[in-house]
């Protein structure tokens, strides 16, 4: 008895068919598809319409960080370790969206090379843009002082294995001012403040102490 032929996997069919963790929903203009700080448990694919991703600060400020159209994915942050949504997704016009549960998305990426090829180009863009998005949100919603503290912690590899490391490469205050989008006098003022509070020290090179994290975390 001849073996039954296995039909080739079609990514477009997969993204248009309701089955195994996939659902299609219609959203009216301005409807929320998912909310900032909600659980990141699925990836979405726009079949029709247009979607914007909006970040809101604790003070109520809003910034649009992306506008997406048909045949584009969003919500992929769950695949690179984001437990919660960093933004709110809203329909800009009447839209039709496919929701693919995280487990199903991981399965098809693993099992179907054709889908993997389609998605990987988008994922590379996501990884590149996620840093841009984080920096944009940082510029919009955080004070210059917080941005400087964050930049110094990043330069000192804070959060990686071991204690924060000395910054051996000389970085001028002008360069720091350019990184965080402020002036050199303001950077100088913040650096003096950090040193007086014991958050940083100079001993032939700049040392960043973990206590500097309090500047980033405070409200």
KAVENGI-V328994 format. One record per helix or strand. SS is the DSSP state (~ for helix, > for strand). FROM is the first residue (numbers start at 0). TO is the last residue. Records with the same first field share a line. If there is no record, write none. Layout:
# KAVENGI-V328994
SS: FROM-TO ; FROM-TO
This chain:
# KAVENGI-V328994
~: 10-13 ; 75-79 ; 101-110 ; 112-140 ; 143-154 ; 172-179 ; 183-195 ; 209-216
>: 21-26 ; 31-33 ; 38-38 ; 41-47 ; 49-55 ; 61-68 ; 72-73 ; 83-83 ; 87-90 ; 94-100 ; 166-166 ; 199-201 ; 205-207
